[in-house]
């Protein structure tokens, strides 16, 4: 059986947690001047990936991802 390869693009975007995966918030690139402080604060940090997307990430990241 061939080696299981990690999809490197997914490995750079997702981190495995004890119960699933987490990812960086979207809409974080630019244009922050028109947004409220509350919105900018809520966009900080990492957020959980939905349970529906977890099986696909298990296929893309067969070994532990960071």
Secondary structure, DSSP 8 states (H G I E B T S, - for coil): -------HHHHHHEEE-SSSEEEE-SS-SS--TTS-HHHHHHTSSEEE--HHHHHHHHHH--S---
